[in-house]
């Protein structure tokens, strides 16, 4: 179900996506409102699950996670038991930042962040030892051109 948002809601969400640590007073000033209506709208959007959580974004390279791989997985297994095990394995691996099930020739796309190619190989070896996979292709990102968590409002 799509939640109905007005212009003020969108302005508030834009500010939160930019910096969720700013105070209610700052947000209210920037969106042209006062603190109480802003707080009430944020509370309502949390209740409606428009705002799922607030978190800190970390710089991967500053933490030594310099390699980003996009992993394309094809499988010959499509049974519920295999899929359950595969999803469990993916969710347990902190290196996997994103996992998508796709339509088309590729079954799954993973975004994996690791220290280097050796660390990726360790991840790969662990993955294929835990679950049967038909084909794995890893693509190393040479440069991150754009990365955002902000949704277009």
N, C-alpha and C positions, 0 to 999 in steps of 0.2 A: 504494500500500500504506500503510495506516495504521500508524504506529508506536505500540507499546504504551508508555504512560507511567504511572508510579505517582505517588502524591501528592508525593513528594520531587522528582521530575522537574518536576512542574507548579509547585511552589513555586520551584524554581530558575529556570524559564522566566519566571515572573511577575517575579521580581527582575531578571532580565536585560532584560525588556521595559521595566521601570521605569527602570533605569539600568545599562546594560552596562559602564559605566566603573568601577563599584564593584569593590573587591578581592574575591578569593576568600574572604578571611577575613570580610569583611562579609557576603557572600552566605551563607557557611556559618553564621555566627552567626544571621542572620535566619531561615534555614530549619531551624535546629536540628540541624545536622550538623557535621562537621569538614571541613577544607580538601581533603584528598585524595579522599574520596568525591565531593565536589562537583565537583572538577576532572575526575575520571574520568567522571562523568555528563555534564558539559558536552562533553568530548571525544567520548564516545559519541554524543551528540545531534548534534554537528557531522558525525561520520562518517555518521550516518543521514539527514543533510540536514534534520533538524528545525530546527536552527539553520543558516540559509543564509549570513548574514553579519552583522557588527556594523558600525554606521555612526553618524555624528552627525546628529541632526535639527536643521535650521537654521530660524530664524524668517524666513519669507518677507518679511513687512512690514519687518523690520529691515534687510533687504537691498534694499528698494525695490521688491519684487515684490508690489504691493498689490492687483492685480486677479486674481481667480480666475474662469475661465470654464469652464462645462461645455458641451462642443460635441457636438451630436447630428448624426451624419452618415448620410445615406441615399445609397446608390449604385445605379446601374443596371448596374454592372459586377460580375461575380462570377467571372470567370475567374482562374485561378491566377496568370497573369502580372500582371494588374492588382493582385491582392491582395499579391503579392510586392513590387511597386513601392511600394504604399501603406504596407505595414508597414516597408519600408526608410526611407521618408520620415519616418514617425512616429518611428522609433527614432533618427533623426538629429537630431530637433528637441528641444533641451533644455527647451523650454517645456512639452512634453507630459510631465506627471508620471505619468499613467495613461492606458491605452488598453484598452478592452474591446470585444470583438465580442459583439453582443447577438442574442437571439432576439426576433422581433416586427417592428414597423414600422420601427424605427431599427436600422441595421446596426452602427454603432460609436458609442461614447461616449468622449470624451476629457476629461481634466481638464488644463487649461492654466493655467499661472501666468505672468503678465507684469506689466510695470510699470504699464500703464494701457490704456485703450481703443485708443489709437493703436498701441501695441505689439501688441495683439491683432490689429488690422487688418493690420499688417505680416506677422504670422504667417499669418493667413488668406490674404492675397494670395500669399504664398510657397507655401502648401499647395496652393491651387487651380491655381497655375502649374505645379506638379510632377506632379499627378495629377488625373485627371478625377473629379469628384464631382457627383452629381445634385443634392443638397440639403444645405445646412449651416445649422444653427440654433445660435446661441450664446446661452447663458444666463449672465448675470453674477451671481455670488454676492454678495449684499448683506451677508451676515454668516455667518461660520463658527460654527456652533452647537456642533458636536462634531467633533473630528478626533483620531484615534488610530492608531497602528500596532500597538497591543497586541491580540493575538488573545485571544478568550475561552477560557480554559482551564478 
